[in-house]
Amino acid sequence: MAHDSRRSKQSSAPHITPYVLRQHYAYSFVFMRQHLTGKAKVAVSHLSRAYEQELEELLCEGMESGELDPGIDVRMATFALIGMCNSVSFWARREPGISLDRVAMGFAHTLIQGLRAR
């Protein structure tokens, strides 16, 4: 499968949508989940890890196809993408004219250009 900006946008858009449309909710999920206990903590941890694995698989596919640099540290690249998306809750409100498409396309372009095989 092609690892172009369109596919990267499709992968990142669901992650950043709450940050643009429901900023307080998303901020609480990301930064307050450390206070969860019991079943709620386990459930959120499982969802989080499943999401990380999905992103890692997407990066591995790109490496295997030759579209992405085979030397990528997949775990670190995954954390970088998640961190980029999580950061939206800090600045999206202050940025004039921000839209989901603008953020998703910008992040997708940055990620793909940085990881592209040369």
C-alpha positions in Angstrom: 0.0 0.0 0.0 1.2 3.5 -0.7 2.4 5.4 2.2 1.6 8.8 0.8 0.3 11.9 2.6 -3.3 10.8 1.9 -2.8 7.5 3.9 -0.9 9.3 6.6 -3.7 11.8 6.9 -6.2 9.0 7.2 -4.1 7.6 10.0 -3.6 10.8 11.9 -7.0 12.5 11.4 -8.9 10.3 13.9 -6.3 11.0 16.5 -6.3 14.7 16.1 -10.0 15.2 15.5 -10.9 15.4 19.2 -8.0 17.9 19.8 -9.5 20.3 17.2 -13.2 19.7 18.0 -13.3 18.7 21.7 -10.0 20.1 23.1 -10.8 19.8 26.8 -12.0 16.2 26.5 -8.9 15.1 24.5 -6.6 16.9 26.9 -8.2 15.2 29.8 -7.9 11.8 28.1 -4.2 12.2 27.4 -2.9 14.0 30.4 -5.3 13.0 33.2 -5.5 9.2 32.5 -2.6 8.7 34.8 -5.1 9.1 37.7 -7.3 6.2 36.5 -7.3 3.0 38.6 -8.6 -0.5 38.3 -10.5 -1.6 35.3 -10.7 1.8 33.7 -6.9 2.1 33.8 -6.5 -1.4 32.3 -9.0 -0.6 29.5 -7.4 2.6 28.5 -4.0 1.1 28.6 -5.1 -1.7 26.2 -6.7 0.8 23.8 -3.5 2.9 23.9 -1.2 0.0 23.2 -3.5 -1.3 20.4 -3.3 2.2 18.8 0.5 2.2 19.1 0.7 -1.2 17.5 -1.5 -0.1 14.6 0.8 2.8 13.9 3.9 0.6 14.2 2.4 -1.8 11.7 1.7 1.0 9.2 5.4 2.2 9.5 6.7 -1.4 9.1 4.6 -1.8 5.9 6.2 1.3 4.6 9.6 0.1 5.4 9.0 -3.3 3.8 7.7 -1.7 0.6 10.8 0.4 0.4 8.8 3.7 0.7 10.1 4.5 4.1 13.7 4.4 5.4 14.5 0.8 6.5 16.6 2.3 9.4 13.7 3.9 11.2 13.3 3.1 14.9 9.6 2.2 14.6 8.9 2.6 18.3 10.4 6.1 18.4 8.7 7.2 15.2 5.4 6.0 16.7 6.0 8.0 19.8 6.9 11.0 17.7 3.7 10.8 15.7 1.6 10.4 18.8 3.4 13.3 20.5 2.7 15.5 17.5 -0.9 14.7 17.6 -1.2 15.1 21.4 0.4 18.5 21.1 -2.6 19.9 19.2 -4.5 20.3 22.5 -1.9 22.9 23.6 -1.9 25.2 20.5 -5.0 24.5 18.4 -7.2 27.1 20.1 -4.6 29.9 19.7 -3.9 29.2 16.0 -6.1 31.3 13.7 -7.8 29.4 10.9 -6.9 26.0 12.3 -8.8 23.1 10.7 -8.6 19.3 11.0 -7.5 19.1 7.3 -4.8 21.6 7.8 -3.4 19.8 10.8 -3.7 16.3 9.3 -2.1 17.3 6.0 0.7 19.2 7.7 1.5 16.4 10.1 1.3 13.8 7.3 3.6 15.8 5.1 6.1 16.3 7.9 6.1 12.7 8.9 6.3 11.3 5.4 9.1 13.6 4.3 11.1 12.9 7.4 10.7 9.1 7.1 10.9 8.7 3.3 13.5 6.4 1.9 16.2 8.3 0.1 
